[in-house]
Amino acid sequence: MSLREARAFTKANTRKGWEKLPDGRKNKPEYAERAVLEAMVNHFIHRDYTVMGGEVHLDIYDDRIAVTSPGGMYSGQQVQDVPLEDISSLRRNPVLADVMAQLDYMEKRGSGLKRICNETKALEAYKDDRRPVFKSSPSQFMTVIYSVDYKDAGQVAGQDTNNVTKQSLSWDQVGTKLGLSRDQVEKLLLSAIQATSAAEIRQVMNMTNATKFKRNYIDPLLELRILAMTQPDSPKSPTQKYYLTELGEQLIKK
C-alpha cells in the first residue's frame, strides 16, 4: 500500500463528526489527521526493506488504527521499554527520510512519535486512556492510535466487561495488544495449553529477558483473561504457572 493509498483509505473509513454552533459548525474528528499521517510516514521510512514480501499494513478497527511494518527499531531497542524523549534518532533509510522531510511529510529527526502523541492529545475529546501506543519486536514495529470518539468504556448496551470481551475478542485485537503477529500469538498460546511456567513459555518464544517478557506478554494476556495463574493468590510464587482459560481456548479454535 502506497502512502497516497493509505491516506485515502483512512479518510474513507474513519468518522468526522461535527457540532453545530450559532455561527457555523466545529469539526470533531475521531483521529488527528496529522497524527495518522505521521504514523504512516514513520512506518514507510523506518521499515526494513530487506524483508522479502514485507510491507506496511494499515488496519482500521471500530476503536483504533493500527499500522505495522517489518523490522524492529534500528537501534535494537524495544520502543515500549524506552521513554519517548530518549528514543534514538537513528534512521534505517536516511535518503527516504530526507525526501519525506523535503515534501513536508515529516519534521525534524526524532520527533515523529512525540508528534503523534501531541497531535492526538490536542483533540477536544482526548482522554488519557486514548493515548497512542507503540510496540516493537526484533521483527516488527507497531503504532496504535485510538479513536477519541469511541464510546465503549467497558460497557456496551448494558453488558458487563467480561461479556463484551468474550464476544469481541479476536486474533487482531490480541496481536495489537501484544505487538505480535498472529503466528507469534498462536505459538505463545499453544505453549500454555497445559499449565506452564513463564520461563518455559519464554523459551518457546526465543526471548531472554524475563522481566520484559512478563510485562509485555504475560501480564497483558492475564488482563485479557486469555491466561490464568495456577496460584492467583500468590502471583509472585516461584512455582507459578499459567494456563489457557476458556476464552483462550475459544480463540485458538477460531
N, C-alpha and C positions, 0 to 999 in steps of 0.2 A: 504494500500500500504506500503510495507516494504521500508527501506532506500535503499537497493540494487535495488529494482524495480524502485524507484523514480529516482535514478541516471541514470539508463539505459533508462528510458522513456525520461528524459531530453536530454540526449546525442542524442537520435534518432530523436528528434523533434525540435532541435534548429540548427541554421546555424553556420558554422565555415568557414568564408571567409579567403582569404589569398591574399597577394600581392607578385608578382614576383620581385625578386631582382637579381642583376648581379651574386651574388654568392650563390643564393638559393631562399628561399621564407620566408615571415614573416606571421605568423598566425594572423588573425584578428577576433577573436570570438565576437559574439554579447553579450555574457554574460561571466562574470568572473566565471570560473568553481568552484573556491574555495568559492566565494560568494554564489552561488547556494547551494553548499554542506552545508555551514554554516547555511543557512536559513532552509534547511531540518532538519538538526540536531537539531537546536533550537526548531523547532516545535515538533519533536519527544520527546525531553527530557522535554519540558515545558508544553505539552498538559495535559489536565485534563482527566486522565484515569478512573475517576469515572463516566463519562458521558456515559451511555449505548448507544451503536450504533454509538458513535462518532469516528471519525478517521481524520487523516491528509489528506487534499485534496491538490493536485498539479494540477494546471491548466495552460496551456501554450497557450497564445494568440499571435497574429501577433506582438505585440509591448511589451509584458511583460510576466513575470512568476508570478503567484500568489500562495502563499502557505497559507492555512488556517488550523486552528486546534481548537478543542473545549477547552474552558477555557480562560479567560482573564489573565491579569497579576496577578501573585501570591500575589503581594503586594496590589492589589485592585486598583491601579492607572490605568489611561489610557495612553498608551505609547505615543500617539500623543500629550499629554499635558506635557510631561517631556523631557527635553534635554537629548540626548543620554548619556552624561557623568554623569548624575545624576540618571540614571535608577538603581533601586535596583538590587542587585545580588542574591536575594532570589531565591531558586530553589524549584519547586514543587516536583521534582523527583530526589533527590540528588544521590541516588545509580546509577540510569541510567546515570546521568551526569558524575559521576566518571568513569563509564565504557567507555563512549564515549571519555573522555579525555585520558584514557589509550590507546585507539585504535587510538589516534591522529586525531579523527574526530572533535575535538573542542579544543580551547585554554583555557586560564585562565578564571576564573569566571568574568562575566560581560562584556566580550569583544566581544561577538557574533555579536550584531547589528552594532557596530563600525567597525568590520572587514568586514561585508557585504558591508558597505559604502566604506571603504577604498579600498577593492579589486575591486569594480566597478569603483571607481574613477581612478584607475591605468590603466584602458583600454585606449588605444590611442584615440578612437573616443568618449570618455566620454564628456558630456556636463552637465551643472548644472540642466537642466530640465529632465535629466535622473536619478536623484538621487533616490535611493531606498526609499520606503515609508513603514512605519509601522503604523498599526492601530489596536486598540483593543476595545472591549466592555466587559461587565462583563461575557459574554458567549463565546467569540471568540477572536482569535488573527490572524492577517493577515500580511504577508510580501509581498510586491510587488517589484520586481526587473525589471527595464525597459531595453529593448534591446537598446544598444548604437548604433546599426546599423540600427534601424528602420528609414525609410526615410520620413515618414509622419510628417510634421511640421506645420500642419494646412491647407495644400493644397495638394490635390491628383489629379493628371492628370488635373490640371487647374480648379478644383472645389473649391468653397469657403468653409470656415469652417462650416457654417450653413448647407450646403448641405451634407457635409461629416458626420456631427453629426447626421442628420436626417436619413441617410442611414445606419449608422453603429452602432447606439446606441442599447444596449441590456441590459437585466437584469444583466448579468455577469459584464458588464462594470460599471453599476451604483452601483452594490454591491461592486465591487472593490474600486470604488471612495469613498464610504461611510464607508467601513469596516463592512457592514451588510449582513445578509443572504437575499435570495430572499424574504422569507416570511416577514422579517422585513421591507425591502424596499417597498414591496407591501402594507403593513399595513400603512406605512408613507404616501405613495402617495394617498391611498384611503381616508385618513383623510382630504386631500386637494382637493377633487373633487369640493367642494364648497369653496368659499373664507373663509379662517380660519386663526386665529392668530397663531403665533409661540407657544404661551403658550398652546393653545388648542391641537396643534399637539404634543407638548412635553408631555402633559398629556396622550394622546393616547399611546405614546411610553413608558410611565412609566419612564421618565427621569426627573431629578430635576434641573440640573444646566443650567440656561437659556443661559448664555454666551457660554458655551461649545457646547450646542445643536445647537445654531445658527451657530457657527463657523464650527462645524464638519458635520452638516447635511443640514441646510437651505442654507447656502452660496454655498456649492458645487452644490446643486440642482438648484440654480439660475444660477450658472456658466454654467451648462449643459443645461440650458434653459428648464428644466423639470418643474420648478416652476417659477412663475412670481409674482411681487408685485402689489397690488391694487393701491399703491401710489408710483410709481417708482421715482417721483421727490422728494419725502420725505422719503427716506429709513429708517430713524430712528423715524418716526412718531409713537406715542404710539397707534394709531389706525390702524397700518399697518397690512395687511392680505396677505395671499399667496394662490395662486390657481394653479391648473394644467394647463399647456399650452397644445397646440395641440400635441406637442411631448410627453408630459407626458401621455396624454390620449391614444396615439398610443401604448405606452409602456405597459399600463395596459391591453390593448386588446390583447397583444401577448400571 
